[in-house]
Amino acid sequence: MSRPGRVLVVDDEFEVRSMLADYLTRNGFEAVCAEDAAAARARLEESAYDALLIDVSMPGENGFSLARHVREHYD
């Protein structure tokens, strides 16, 4: 049996993270949430993900910067 796809949801708004995680879970994915880029980087160090959903307009490090980091350091 195959495992569900793992998706990292990165958004500074709790309601958005929660809604996306609920939707993904109901549709067979394993959703993991991070409230900002620093938390996302920590989650990426802990585990591998099949996809990332990243808010581009987060305070602090924005989603574009995080996406560049992911492209440079992960497959």
All heavy atoms as TSV, in Angstrom:
chain	resi	resn	atom	element	x	y	z
A	1	MET	N	N	0.845	-1.178	0.000
A	1	MET	CA	C	0.000	0.000	0.000
A	1	MET	C	C	0.893	1.244	0.000
A	1	MET	O	O	1.850	1.338	0.743
A	1	MET	CB	C	-0.900	-0.034	1.234
A	1	MET	CG	C	-1.858	1.108	1.283
A	1	MET	SD	S	-3.385	0.672	2.098
A	1	MET	CE	C	-3.150	1.387	3.683
A	2	SER	N	N	0.558	2.221	-0.834
A	2	SER	CA	C	1.382	3.422	-0.911
A	2	SER	C	C	1.004	4.417	0.180
A	2	SER	O	O	-0.111	4.425	0.681
A	2	SER	CB	C	1.218	4.071	-2.286
A	2	SER	OG	O	-0.098	4.533	-2.452
A	3	ARG	N	N	1.963	5.234	0.534
A	3	ARG	CA	C	1.717	6.233	1.568
A	3	ARG	C	C	1.059	7.459	0.931
A	3	ARG	O	O	1.224	7.718	-0.249
A	3	ARG	CB	C	3.020	6.611	2.253
A	3	ARG	CG	C	3.975	7.387	1.367
A	3	ARG	CD	C	5.134	7.955	2.182
A	3	ARG	NE	N	6.090	8.637	1.381
A	3	ARG	CZ	C	5.953	9.867	0.903
A	3	ARG	NH1	N	4.872	10.545	1.122
A	3	ARG	NH2	N	6.896	10.427	0.172
A	4	PRO	N	N	0.334	8.237	1.720
A	4	PRO	CA	C	-0.256	9.471	1.172
A	4	PRO	C	C	0.837	10.488	0.872
A	4	PRO	O	O	1.904	10.473	1.493
A	4	PRO	CB	C	-1.168	9.963	2.293
A	4	PRO	CG	C	-0.631	9.345	3.529
A	4	PRO	CD	C	0.006	8.038	3.117
A	5	GLY	N	N	0.595	11.350	-0.089
A	5	GLY	CA	C	1.540	12.423	-0.384
A	5	GLY	C	C	1.641	13.358	0.805
A	5	GLY	O	O	0.646	13.662	1.457
A	6	ARG	N	N	2.862	13.796	1.106
A	6	ARG	CA	C	3.087	14.716	2.233
A	6	ARG	C	C	3.211	16.134	1.682
A	6	ARG	O	O	4.022	16.397	0.790
A	6	ARG	CB	C	4.363	14.356	2.979
A	6	ARG	CG	C	4.227	13.083	3.779
A	6	ARG	CD	C	5.537	12.666	4.427
A	6	ARG	NE	N	6.206	13.719	5.157
A	6	ARG	CZ	C	5.972	14.037	6.439
A	6	ARG	NH1	N	5.091	13.364	7.123
A	6	ARG	NH2	N	6.650	14.994	7.028
A	7	VAL	N	N	2.416	17.047	2.242
A	7	VAL	CA	C	2.401	18.431	1.790
A	7	VAL	C	C	2.714	19.334	2.978
A	7	VAL	O	O	2.093	19.217	4.035
A	7	VAL	CB	C	1.029	18.810	1.191
A	7	VAL	CG1	C	1.025	20.262	0.740
A	7	VAL	CG2	C	0.671	17.873	0.041
A	8	LEU	N	N	3.663	20.229	2.790
A	8	LEU	CA	C	3.986	21.228	3.803
A	8	LEU	C	C	3.251	22.515	3.448
A	8	LEU	O	O	3.447	23.072	2.357
A	8	LEU	CB	C	5.491	21.476	3.867
A	8	LEU	CG	C	5.972	22.520	4.868
A	8	LEU	CD1	C	5.559	22.158	6.292
A	8	LEU	CD2	C	7.480	22.689	4.773
A	9	VAL	N	N	2.380	22.967	4.335
A	9	VAL	CA	C	1.593	24.186	4.147
A	9	VAL	C	C	2.243	25.283	4.982
A	9	VAL	O	O	2.334	25.162	6.206
A	9	VAL	CB	C	0.127	23.966	4.589
A	9	VAL	CG1	C	-0.671	25.260	4.430
A	9	VAL	CG2	C	-0.511	22.820	3.816
A	10	VAL	N	N	2.683	26.359	4.318
A	10	VAL	CA	C	3.380	27.448	5.004
A	10	VAL	C	C	2.571	28.734	4.821
A	10	VAL	O	O	2.457	29.252	3.703
A	10	VAL	CB	C	4.802	27.651	4.443
A	10	VAL	CG1	C	5.563	28.680	5.275
A	10	VAL	CG2	C	5.558	26.328	4.369
A	11	ASP	N	N	2.002	29.221	5.907
A	11	ASP	CA	C	1.211	30.453	5.858
A	11	ASP	C	C	1.172	31.059	7.248
A	11	ASP	O	O	1.064	30.335	8.231
A	11	ASP	CB	C	-0.204	30.162	5.362
A	11	ASP	CG	C	-0.923	31.407	4.892
A	11	ASP	OD1	O	-1.132	32.326	5.716
A	11	ASP	OD2	O	-1.263	31.478	3.704
A	12	ASP	N	N	1.253	32.376	7.320
A	12	ASP	CA	C	1.256	33.041	8.619
A	12	ASP	C	C	-0.145	33.178	9.212
A	12	ASP	O	O	-0.283	33.479	10.386
A	12	ASP	CB	C	1.928	34.416	8.526
A	12	ASP	CG	C	1.244	35.343	7.551
A	12	ASP	OD1	O	0.990	34.906	6.408
A	12	ASP	OD2	O	0.977	36.503	7.903
A	13	GLU	N	N	-1.182	32.939	8.434
A	13	GLU	CA	C	-2.555	33.043	8.931
A	13	GLU	C	C	-3.078	31.671	9.338
A	13	GLU	O	O	-3.193	30.768	8.503
A	13	GLU	CB	C	-3.462	33.665	7.885
A	13	GLU	CG	C	-3.104	35.102	7.577
A	13	GLU	CD	C	-4.086	35.742	6.622
A	13	GLU	OE1	O	-5.290	35.443	6.726
A	13	GLU	OE2	O	-3.627	36.519	5.778
A	14	PHE	N	N	-3.408	31.529	10.618
A	14	PHE	CA	C	-3.871	30.246	11.151
A	14	PHE	C	C	-5.064	29.705	10.372
A	14	PHE	O	O	-5.132	28.513	10.055
A	14	PHE	CB	C	-4.222	30.373	12.633
A	14	PHE	CG	C	-4.845	29.125	13.181
A	14	PHE	CD1	C	-4.049	28.040	13.531
A	14	PHE	CD2	C	-6.222	29.016	13.310
A	14	PHE	CE1	C	-4.621	26.867	14.008
A	14	PHE	CE2	C	-6.797	27.850	13.790
A	14	PHE	CZ	C	-5.991	26.781	14.147
A	15	GLU	N	N	-6.034	30.558	10.058
A	15	GLU	CA	C	-7.247	30.106	9.385
A	15	GLU	C	C	-6.937	29.517	8.012
A	15	GLU	O	O	-7.525	28.512	7.615
A	15	GLU	CB	C	-8.256	31.259	9.243
A	15	GLU	CG	C	-8.793	31.778	10.553
A	15	GLU	CD	C	-7.851	32.790	11.229
A	15	GLU	OE1	O	-6.877	33.245	10.599
A	15	GLU	OE2	O	-8.095	33.098	12.403
A	16	VAL	N	N	-6.034	30.135	7.285
A	16	VAL	CA	C	-5.659	29.645	5.958
A	16	VAL	C	C	-4.943	28.303	6.082
A	16	VAL	O	O	-5.255	27.348	5.358
A	16	VAL	CB	C	-4.787	30.679	5.210
A	16	VAL	CG1	C	-4.263	30.107	3.908
A	16	VAL	CG2	C	-5.572	31.960	4.962
A	17	ARG	N	N	-3.968	28.228	6.999
A	17	ARG	CA	C	-3.252	26.954	7.210
A	17	ARG	C	C	-4.229	25.845	7.558
A	17	ARG	O	O	-4.159	24.743	7.011
A	17	ARG	CB	C	-2.242	27.077	8.360
A	17	ARG	CG	C	-0.983	27.775	8.042
A	17	ARG	CD	C	0.088	27.567	9.114
A	17	ARG	NE	N	-0.342	27.631	10.486
A	17	ARG	CZ	C	-0.371	28.736	11.224
A	17	ARG	NH1	N	-0.016	29.892	10.699
A	17	ARG	NH2	N	-0.746	28.689	12.486
A	18	SER	N	N	-5.119	26.128	8.474
A	18	SER	CA	C	-6.074	25.130	8.941
A	18	SER	C	C	-6.994	24.672	7.819
A	18	SER	O	O	-7.232	23.472	7.638
A	18	SER	CB	C	-6.889	25.715	10.095
A	18	SER	OG	O	-7.812	24.783	10.565
A	19	MET	N	N	-7.522	25.618	7.042
A	19	MET	CA	C	-8.416	25.282	5.937
A	19	MET	C	C	-7.700	24.403	4.908
A	19	MET	O	O	-8.236	23.382	4.465
A	19	MET	CB	C	-8.920	26.550	5.273
A	19	MET	CG	C	-9.788	26.293	4.052
A	19	MET	SD	S	-10.090	27.779	3.069
A	19	MET	CE	C	-8.434	28.192	2.541
A	20	LEU	N	N	-6.489	24.782	4.528
A	20	LEU	CA	C	-5.739	23.999	3.545
A	20	LEU	C	C	-5.394	22.611	4.079
A	20	LEU	O	O	-5.527	21.616	3.363
A	20	LEU	CB	C	-4.467	24.741	3.129
A	20	LEU	CG	C	-4.674	25.971	2.261
A	20	LEU	CD1	C	-3.378	26.760	2.142
A	20	LEU	CD2	C	-5.201	25.570	0.894
A	21	ALA	N	N	-4.967	22.536	5.321
A	21	ALA	CA	C	-4.629	21.237	5.913
A	21	ALA	C	C	-5.856	20.334	5.990
A	21	ALA	O	O	-5.773	19.147	5.668
A	21	ALA	CB	C	-4.024	21.434	7.301
A	22	ASP	N	N	-6.998	20.886	6.380
A	22	ASP	CA	C	-8.230	20.095	6.427
A	22	ASP	C	C	-8.605	19.581	5.043
A	22	ASP	O	O	-8.954	18.416	4.873
A	22	ASP	CB	C	-9.387	20.917	6.998
A	22	ASP	CG	C	-9.265	21.172	8.477
A	22	ASP	OD1	O	-8.430	20.504	9.144
A	22	ASP	OD2	O	-9.990	22.052	8.980
A	23	TYR	N	N	-8.541	20.451	4.052
A	23	TYR	CA	C	-8.877	20.061	2.685
A	23	TYR	C	C	-7.948	18.956	2.188
A	23	TYR	O	O	-8.401	17.949	1.623
A	23	TYR	CB	C	-8.802	21.273	1.749
A	23	TYR	CG	C	-9.084	20.920	0.318
A	23	TYR	CD1	C	-10.383	20.808	-0.146
A	23	TYR	CD2	C	-8.041	20.661	-0.569
A	23	TYR	CE1	C	-10.638	20.459	-1.460
A	23	TYR	CE2	C	-8.290	20.310	-1.875
A	23	TYR	CZ	C	-9.590	20.210	-2.325
A	23	TYR	OH	O	-9.841	19.841	-3.619
A	24	LEU	N	N	-6.655	19.144	2.383
A	24	LEU	CA	C	-5.689	18.149	1.928
A	24	LEU	C	C	-5.899	16.810	2.631
A	24	LEU	O	O	-5.873	15.752	1.992
A	24	LEU	CB	C	-4.261	18.651	2.162
A	24	LEU	CG	C	-3.825	19.804	1.255
A	24	LEU	CD1	C	-2.569	20.458	1.798
A	24	LEU	CD2	C	-3.619	19.303	-0.171
A	25	THR	N	N	-6.130	16.844	3.926
A	25	THR	CA	C	-6.341	15.609	4.691
A	25	THR	C	C	-7.593	14.877	4.210
A	25	THR	O	O	-7.571	13.656	4.039
A	25	THR	CB	C	-6.440	15.938	6.197
A	25	THR	OG1	O	-5.218	16.572	6.596
A	25	THR	CG2	C	-6.646	14.678	7.021
A	26	ARG	N	N	-8.671	15.619	3.992
A	26	ARG	CA	C	-9.913	14.995	3.498
A	26	ARG	C	C	-9.725	14.363	2.124
A	26	ARG	O	O	-10.484	13.473	1.741
A	26	ARG	CB	C	-11.037	16.030	3.425
A	26	ARG	CG	C	-11.651	16.366	4.755
A	26	ARG	CD	C	-12.962	17.130	4.601
A	26	ARG	NE	N	-12.939	18.177	3.608
A	26	ARG	CZ	C	-12.618	19.451	3.830
A	26	ARG	NH1	N	-12.278	19.837	5.040
A	26	ARG	NH2	N	-12.637	20.344	2.855
A	27	ASN	N	N	-8.737	14.827	1.374
A	27	ASN	CA	C	-8.507	14.312	0.029
A	27	ASN	C	C	-7.307	13.377	-0.052
A	27	ASN	O	O	-6.731	13.183	-1.122
A	27	ASN	CB	C	-8.383	15.479	-0.951
A	27	ASN	CG	C	-9.736	16.101	-1.209
A	27	ASN	OD1	O	-10.512	15.575	-1.986
A	27	ASN	ND2	N	-10.044	17.184	-0.516
A	28	GLY	N	N	-6.930	12.806	1.085
A	28	GLY	CA	C	-5.955	11.723	1.080
A	28	GLY	C	C	-4.502	12.105	1.243
A	28	GLY	O	O	-3.628	11.250	1.090
A	29	PHE	N	N	-4.214	13.356	1.548
A	29	PHE	CA	C	-2.839	13.785	1.734
A	29	PHE	C	C	-2.507	13.875	3.220
A	29	PHE	O	O	-3.390	14.010	4.055
A	29	PHE	CB	C	-2.608	15.159	1.099
A	29	PHE	CG	C	-2.734	15.151	-0.386
A	29	PHE	CD1	C	-3.964	15.398	-0.989
A	29	PHE	CD2	C	-1.641	14.889	-1.189
A	29	PHE	CE1	C	-4.099	15.382	-2.364
A	29	PHE	CE2	C	-1.760	14.865	-2.567
A	29	PHE	CZ	C	-2.996	15.113	-3.155
A	30	GLU	N	N	-1.236	13.830	3.531
A	30	GLU	CA	C	-0.766	14.110	4.883
A	30	GLU	C	C	-0.288	15.556	4.886
A	30	GLU	O	O	0.669	15.899	4.195
A	30	GLU	CB	C	0.374	13.176	5.263
A	30	GLU	CG	C	0.905	13.437	6.637
A	30	GLU	CD	C	2.098	12.570	6.984
A	30	GLU	OE1	O	2.376	11.587	6.276
A	30	GLU	OE2	O	2.775	12.904	7.973
A	31	ALA	N	N	-0.968	16.408	5.627
A	31	ALA	CA	C	-0.631	17.833	5.664
A	31	ALA	C	C	0.129	18.162	6.948
A	31	ALA	O	O	-0.264	17.757	8.032
A	31	ALA	CB	C	-1.889	18.677	5.578
A	32	VAL	N	N	1.226	18.890	6.783
A	32	VAL	CA	C	2.022	19.386	7.908
A	32	VAL	C	C	2.071	20.902	7.748
A	32	VAL	O	O	2.248	21.407	6.640
A	32	VAL	CB	C	3.448	18.787	7.887
A	32	VAL	CG1	C	4.300	19.368	8.989
A	32	VAL	CG2	C	3.383	17.268	7.967
A	33	CYS	N	N	1.908	21.630	8.842
A	33	CYS	CA	C	1.829	23.087	8.766
A	33	CYS	C	C	3.033	23.768	9.401
A	33	CYS	O	O	3.629	23.249	10.343
A	33	CYS	CB	C	0.555	23.577	9.460
A	33	CYS	SG	S	-0.951	23.044	8.632
A	34	ALA	N	N	3.338	24.949	8.872
A	34	ALA	CA	C	4.365	25.824	9.435
A	34	ALA	C	C	3.848	27.252	9.356
A	34	ALA	O	O	3.268	27.648	8.339
A	34	ALA	CB	C	5.674	25.680	8.668
A	35	GLU	N	N	4.063	28.022	10.432
A	35	GLU	CA	C	3.504	29.372	10.494
A	35	GLU	C	C	4.396	30.443	9.869
A	35	GLU	O	O	3.948	31.569	9.667
A	35	GLU	CB	C	3.183	29.757	11.941
A	35	GLU	CG	C	4.394	29.846	12.835
A	35	GLU	CD	C	4.845	28.501	13.410
A	35	GLU	OE1	O	4.281	27.449	13.068
A	35	GLU	OE2	O	5.792	28.529	14.208
A	36	ASP	N	N	5.625	30.110	9.541
A	36	ASP	CA	C	6.517	31.075	8.894
A	36	ASP	C	C	7.679	30.322	8.250
A	36	ASP	O	O	7.778	29.095	8.345
A	36	ASP	CB	C	7.019	32.132	9.878
A	36	ASP	CG	C	7.756	31.554	11.083
A	36	ASP	OD1	O	8.281	30.424	11.013
A	36	ASP	OD2	O	7.809	32.249	12.119
A	37	ALA	N	N	8.552	31.070	7.587
A	37	ALA	CA	C	9.667	30.451	6.865
A	37	ALA	C	C	10.621	29.716	7.811
A	37	ALA	O	O	11.123	28.638	7.467
A	37	ALA	CB	C	10.416	31.498	6.055
A	38	ALA	N	N	10.854	30.267	8.980
A	38	ALA	CA	C	11.762	29.609	9.931
A	38	ALA	C	C	11.205	28.259	10.363
A	38	ALA	O	O	11.931	27.260	10.412
A	38	ALA	CB	C	11.990	30.499	11.143
A	39	ALA	N	N	9.922	28.205	10.654
A	39	ALA	CA	C	9.298	26.928	11.023
A	39	ALA	C	C	9.315	25.962	9.845
A	39	ALA	O	O	9.518	24.758	10.021
A	39	ALA	CB	C	7.869	27.163	11.515
A	40	ALA	N	N	9.116	26.472	8.642
A	40	ALA	CA	C	9.155	25.618	7.448
A	40	ALA	C	C	10.545	25.015	7.260
A	40	ALA	O	O	10.686	23.828	6.965
A	40	ALA	CB	C	8.756	26.413	6.214
A	41	ARG	N	N	11.573	25.822	7.454
A	41	ARG	CA	C	12.947	25.311	7.334
A	41	ARG	C	C	13.198	24.202	8.355
A	41	ARG	O	O	13.830	23.193	8.040
A	41	ARG	CB	C	13.959	26.437	7.521
A	41	ARG	CG	C	14.029	27.392	6.346
A	41	ARG	CD	C	14.961	28.558	6.671
A	41	ARG	NE	N	15.001	29.538	5.619
A	41	ARG	CZ	C	16.039	29.741	4.814
A	41	ARG	NH1	N	17.140	29.023	4.955
A	41	ARG	NH2	N	16.001	30.666	3.883
A	42	ALA	N	N	12.686	24.358	9.559
A	42	ALA	CA	C	12.844	23.318	10.584
A	42	ALA	C	C	12.122	22.041	10.166
A	42	ALA	O	O	12.651	20.945	10.314
A	42	ALA	CB	C	12.303	23.813	11.926
A	43	ARG	N	N	10.895	22.176	9.625
A	43	ARG	CA	C	10.147	20.991	9.182
A	43	ARG	C	C	10.868	20.288	8.030
A	43	ARG	O	O	10.899	19.067	7.956
A	43	ARG	CB	C	8.738	21.353	8.722
A	43	ARG	CG	C	7.858	22.075	9.695
A	43	ARG	CD	C	7.284	21.198	10.775
A	43	ARG	NE	N	6.322	21.872	11.615
A	43	ARG	CZ	C	6.548	22.924	12.399
A	43	ARG	NH1	N	7.724	23.490	12.421
A	43	ARG	NH2	N	5.595	23.427	13.162
A	44	LEU	N	N	11.472	21.069	7.145
A	44	LEU	CA	C	12.195	20.494	6.013
A	44	LEU	C	C	13.426	19.721	6.471
A	44	LEU	O	O	13.819	18.742	5.823
A	44	LEU	CB	C	12.603	21.601	5.030
A	44	LEU	CG	C	11.455	22.190	4.228
A	44	LEU	CD1	C	11.882	23.512	3.589
A	44	LEU	CD2	C	10.985	21.201	3.170
A	45	GLU	N	N	14.036	20.146	7.561
A	45	GLU	CA	C	15.182	19.422	8.116
A	45	GLU	C	C	14.746	18.094	8.733
A	45	GLU	O	O	15.519	17.141	8.765
A	45	GLU	CB	C	15.897	20.274	9.169
A	45	GLU	CG	C	16.659	21.442	8.595
A	45	GLU	CD	C	17.833	21.007	7.725
A	45	GLU	OE1	O	18.525	20.029	8.091
A	45	GLU	OE2	O	18.033	21.637	6.680
A	46	GLU	N	N	13.521	18.033	9.231
A	46	GLU	CA	C	13.014	16.848	9.923
A	46	GLU	C	C	12.513	15.763	8.977
A	46	GLU	O	O	12.571	14.580	9.313
A	46	GLU	CB	C	11.841	17.241	10.839
A	46	GLU	CG	C	12.220	18.193	11.939
A	46	GLU	CD	C	10.994	18.794	12.618
A	46	GLU	OE1	O	9.850	18.535	12.180
A	46	GLU	OE2	O	11.183	19.544	13.590
A	47	SER	N	N	11.984	16.144	7.811
A	47	SER	CA	C	11.304	15.185	6.969
A	47	SER	C	C	11.267	15.655	5.520
A	47	SER	O	O	11.467	16.840	5.243
A	47	SER	CB	C	9.861	15.004	7.493
A	47	SER	OG	O	9.219	13.974	6.801
A	48	ALA	N	N	10.956	14.726	4.620
A	48	ALA	CA	C	10.823	15.044	3.197
A	48	ALA	C	C	9.350	15.278	2.865
A	48	ALA	O	O	8.460	14.714	3.502
A	48	ALA	CB	C	11.367	13.895	2.360
A	49	TYR	N	N	9.108	16.106	1.851
A	49	TYR	CA	C	7.750	16.430	1.420
A	49	TYR	C	C	7.634	16.251	-0.081
A	49	TYR	O	O	8.594	16.441	-0.813
A	49	TYR	CB	C	7.395	17.869	1.818
A	49	TYR	CG	C	7.370	18.022	3.315
A	49	TYR	CD1	C	8.515	18.378	4.012
A	49	TYR	CD2	C	6.220	17.749	4.029
A	49	TYR	CE1	C	8.509	18.469	5.396
A	49	TYR	CE2	C	6.209	17.832	5.416
A	49	TYR	CZ	C	7.351	18.197	6.080
A	49	TYR	OH	O	7.340	18.269	7.448
A	50	ASP	N	N	6.429	15.912	-0.517
A	50	ASP	CA	C	6.166	15.755	-1.946
A	50	ASP	C	C	5.814	17.081	-2.593
A	50	ASP	O	O	6.019	17.268	-3.794
A	50	ASP	CB	C	5.026	14.755	-2.152
A	50	ASP	CG	C	5.392	13.380	-1.616
A	50	ASP	OD1	O	6.404	12.821	-2.085
A	50	ASP	OD2	O	4.688	12.873	-0.725
A	51	ALA	N	N	5.255	18.003	-1.809
A	51	ALA	CA	C	4.864	19.312	-2.329
A	51	ALA	C	C	4.855	20.321	-1.183
A	51	ALA	O	O	4.718	19.948	-0.018
A	51	ALA	CB	C	3.484	19.244	-2.963
A	52	LEU	N	N	5.007	21.593	-1.547
A	52	LEU	CA	C	4.913	22.688	-0.587
A	52	LEU	C	C	3.903	23.698	-1.107
A	52	LEU	O	O	3.897	24.010	-2.300
A	52	LEU	CB	C	6.254	23.395	-0.414
A	52	LEU	CG	C	7.289	22.721	0.475
A	52	LEU	CD1	C	7.869	21.501	-0.167
A	52	LEU	CD2	C	8.359	23.705	0.836
A	53	LEU	N	N	3.055	24.188	-0.220
A	53	LEU	CA	C	2.165	25.318	-0.515
A	53	LEU	C	C	2.677	26.472	0.335
A	53	LEU	O	O	2.621	26.419	1.562
A	53	LEU	CB	C	0.723	24.995	-0.144
A	53	LEU	CG	C	0.039	23.914	-0.963
A	53	LEU	CD1	C	-1.347	23.624	-0.415
A	53	LEU	CD2	C	-0.054	24.337	-2.414
A	54	ILE	N	N	3.191	27.510	-0.328
A	54	ILE	CA	C	3.871	28.590	0.392
A	54	ILE	C	C	3.185	29.925	0.121
A	54	ILE	O	O	3.034	30.332	-1.032
A	54	ILE	CB	C	5.351	28.697	-0.049
A	54	ILE	CG1	C	6.070	27.361	0.133
A	54	ILE	CG2	C	6.053	29.806	0.716
A	54	ILE	CD1	C	7.468	27.337	-0.470
A	55	ASP	N	N	2.819	30.621	1.183
A	55	ASP	CA	C	2.315	31.994	1.098
A	55	ASP	C	C	3.484	32.887	0.705
A	55	ASP	O	O	4.526	32.868	1.356
A	55	ASP	CB	C	1.747	32.404	2.453
A	55	ASP	CG	C	1.238	33.827	2.497
A	55	ASP	OD1	O	1.155	34.486	1.437
A	55	ASP	OD2	O	0.925	34.291	3.608
A	56	VAL	N	N	3.327	33.671	-0.351
A	56	VAL	CA	C	4.449	34.498	-0.799
A	56	VAL	C	C	4.571	35.800	-0.017
A	56	VAL	O	O	5.624	36.428	-0.026
A	56	VAL	CB	C	4.381	34.803	-2.318
A	56	VAL	CG1	C	4.503	33.521	-3.114
A	56	VAL	CG2	C	3.135	35.572	-2.677
A	57	SER	N	N	3.510	36.210	0.687
A	57	SER	CA	C	3.558	37.520	1.352
A	57	SER	C	C	3.552	37.407	2.873
A	57	SER	O	O	2.842	38.127	3.565
A	57	SER	CB	C	2.382	38.380	0.887
A	57	SER	OG	O	1.156	37.759	1.231
A	58	MET	N	N	4.374	36.524	3.403
A	58	MET	CA	C	4.501	36.381	4.855
A	58	MET	C	C	5.405	37.479	5.399
A	58	MET	O	O	6.316	37.931	4.707
A	58	MET	CB	C	5.115	35.018	5.203
A	58	MET	CG	C	4.276	33.840	4.819
A	58	MET	SD	S	5.050	32.285	5.288
A	58	MET	CE	C	6.453	32.218	4.172
A	59	PRO	N	N	5.171	37.897	6.650
A	59	PRO	CA	C	6.103	38.844	7.268
A	59	PRO	C	C	7.442	38.149	7.534
A	59	PRO	O	O	7.508	36.933	7.645
A	59	PRO	CB	C	5.407	39.232	8.576
A	59	PRO	CG	C	4.409	38.169	8.836
A	59	PRO	CD	C	4.061	37.549	7.524
A	60	GLY	N	N	8.493	38.923	7.631
A	60	GLY	CA	C	9.824	38.323	7.801
A	60	GLY	C	C	10.295	37.806	6.454
A	60	GLY	O	O	10.152	38.476	5.437
A	61	GLU	N	N	10.824	36.606	6.449
A	61	GLU	CA	C	11.250	36.000	5.181
A	61	GLU	C	C	10.013	35.664	4.354
A	61	GLU	O	O	9.132	34.951	4.800
A	61	GLU	CB	C	12.075	34.732	5.443
A	61	GLU	CG	C	12.557	34.090	4.165
A	61	GLU	CD	C	13.355	32.818	4.363
A	61	GLU	OE1	O	13.497	32.363	5.516
A	61	GLU	OE2	O	13.832	32.267	3.364
A	62	ASN	N	N	9.958	36.167	3.130
A	62	ASN	CA	C	8.771	35.913	2.308
A	62	ASN	C	C	8.846	34.555	1.612
A	62	ASN	O	O	9.866	33.868	1.645
A	62	ASN	CB	C	8.546	37.052	1.308
A	62	ASN	CG	C	9.627	37.132	0.254
A	62	ASN	OD1	O	10.112	36.129	-0.267
A	62	ASN	ND2	N	10.024	38.351	-0.075
A	63	GLY	N	N	7.751	34.176	0.997
A	63	GLY	CA	C	7.651	32.876	0.345
A	63	GLY	C	C	8.586	32.703	-0.840
A	63	GLY	O	O	9.036	31.591	-1.119
A	64	PHE	N	N	8.875	33.782	-1.546
A	64	PHE	CA	C	9.799	33.683	-2.680
A	64	PHE	C	C	11.196	33.288	-2.208
A	64	PHE	O	O	11.855	32.434	-2.806
A	64	PHE	CB	C	9.856	34.993	-3.469
A	64	PHE	CG	C	8.581	35.318	-4.184
A	64	PHE	CD1	C	7.870	36.448	-3.844
A	64	PHE	CD2	C	8.094	34.502	-5.196
A	64	PHE	CE1	C	6.691	36.759	-4.497
A	64	PHE	CE2	C	6.920	34.795	-5.852
A	64	PHE	CZ	C	6.212	35.929	-5.503
A	65	SER	N	N	11.637	33.906	-1.137
A	65	SER	CA	C	12.951	33.584	-0.571
A	65	SER	C	C	12.984	32.140	-0.080
A	65	SER	O	O	13.966	31.415	-0.305
A	65	SER	CB	C	13.270	34.551	0.571
A	65	SER	OG	O	14.458	34.174	1.212
A	66	LEU	N	N	11.925	31.715	0.589
A	66	LEU	CA	C	11.852	30.328	1.055
A	66	LEU	C	C	11.872	29.358	-0.122
A	66	LEU	O	O	12.575	28.348	-0.085
A	66	LEU	CB	C	10.600	30.115	1.911
A	66	LEU	CG	C	10.367	28.694	2.398
A	66	LEU	CD1	C	11.528	28.193	3.262
A	66	LEU	CD2	C	9.044	28.616	3.159
A	67	ALA	N	N	11.135	29.666	-1.167
A	67	ALA	CA	C	11.109	28.794	-2.353
A	67	ALA	C	C	12.502	28.681	-2.983
A	67	ALA	O	O	12.919	27.593	-3.395
A	67	ALA	CB	C	10.096	29.307	-3.366
A	68	ARG	N	N	13.223	29.795	-3.060
A	68	ARG	CA	C	14.602	29.745	-3.593
A	68	ARG	C	C	15.476	28.849	-2.729
A	68	ARG	O	O	16.257	28.034	-3.239
A	68	ARG	CB	C	15.190	31.152	-3.666
A	68	ARG	CG	C	14.799	31.912	-4.897
A	68	ARG	CD	C	15.600	33.186	-5.078
A	68	ARG	NE	N	15.373	34.158	-4.016
A	68	ARG	CZ	C	14.355	35.004	-3.971
A	68	ARG	NH1	N	13.471	35.006	-4.938
A	68	ARG	NH2	N	14.227	35.845	-2.970
A	69	HIS	N	N	15.348	28.973	-1.410
A	69	HIS	CA	C	16.111	28.128	-0.487
A	69	HIS	C	C	15.801	26.647	-0.720
A	69	HIS	O	O	16.717	25.811	-0.782
A	69	HIS	CB	C	15.795	28.506	0.957
A	69	HIS	CG	C	16.367	27.565	1.962
A	69	HIS	ND1	N	17.677	27.592	2.356
A	69	HIS	CD2	C	15.785	26.535	2.635
A	69	HIS	CE1	C	17.900	26.620	3.220
A	69	HIS	NE2	N	16.760	25.975	3.416
A	70	VAL	N	N	14.540	26.335	-0.874
A	70	VAL	CA	C	14.130	24.939	-1.089
A	70	VAL	C	C	14.722	24.417	-2.397
A	70	VAL	O	O	15.271	23.316	-2.451
A	70	VAL	CB	C	12.589	24.804	-1.073
A	70	VAL	CG1	C	12.156	23.418	-1.547
A	70	VAL	CG2	C	12.044	25.096	0.316
A	71	ARG	N	N	14.637	25.206	-3.459
A	71	ARG	CA	C	15.180	24.788	-4.756
A	71	ARG	C	C	16.689	24.553	-4.683
A	71	ARG	O	O	17.224	23.661	-5.330
A	71	ARG	CB	C	14.879	25.826	-5.828
A	71	ARG	CG	C	13.423	26.028	-6.134
A	71	ARG	CD	C	12.912	25.133	-7.166
A	71	ARG	NE	N	13.739	25.202	-8.351
A	71	ARG	CZ	C	13.456	24.585	-9.451
A	71	ARG	NH1	N	12.372	23.867	-9.532
A	71	ARG	NH2	N	14.235	24.643	-10.493
A	72	GLU	N	N	17.383	25.370	-3.902
A	72	GLU	CA	C	18.834	25.262	-3.807
A	72	GLU	C	C	19.292	24.088	-2.939
A	72	GLU	O	O	20.382	23.565	-3.140
A	72	GLU	CB	C	19.415	26.557	-3.232
A	72	GLU	CG	C	19.297	27.731	-4.161
A	72	GLU	CD	C	19.663	29.055	-3.504
A	72	GLU	OE1	O	19.994	29.067	-2.289
A	72	GLU	OE2	O	19.588	30.083	-4.200
A	73	HIS	N	N	18.474	23.659	-1.955
A	73	HIS	CA	C	18.929	22.695	-0.972
A	73	HIS	C	C	18.204	21.348	-0.972
A	73	HIS	O	O	18.636	20.435	-0.275
A	73	HIS	CB	C	18.844	23.304	0.424
A	73	HIS	CG	C	19.779	24.455	0.597
A	73	HIS	ND1	N	19.386	25.761	0.385
A	73	HIS	CD2	C	21.082	24.489	0.942
A	73	HIS	CE1	C	20.425	26.555	0.601
A	73	HIS	NE2	N	21.465	25.820	0.928
A	74	TYR	N	N	17.105	21.221	-1.701
A	74	TYR	CA	C	16.319	19.974	-1.662
A	74	TYR	C	C	15.929	19.546	-3.065
A	74	TYR	O	O	15.819	20.377	-3.966
A	74	TYR	CB	C	15.049	20.161	-0.818
A	74	TYR	CG	C	15.349	20.549	0.621
A	74	TYR	CD1	C	15.386	21.875	1.005
A	74	TYR	CD2	C	15.620	19.570	1.566
A	74	TYR	CE1	C	15.683	22.230	2.323
A	74	TYR	CE2	C	15.914	19.924	2.879
A	74	TYR	CZ	C	15.948	21.251	3.243
A	74	TYR	OH	O	16.242	21.597	4.522
A	75	ASP	N	N	15.699	18.239	-3.200
A	75	ASP	CA	C	15.234	17.711	-4.498
A	75	ASP	C	C	13.760	18.000	-4.701
A	75	ASP	O	O	12.996	18.060	-3.796
A	75	ASP	CB	C	15.440	16.197	-4.555
A	75	ASP	CG	C	16.916	15.847	-4.624
A	75	ASP	OD1	O	17.698	16.657	-5.103
A	75	ASP	OD2	O	17.241	14.728	-4.187
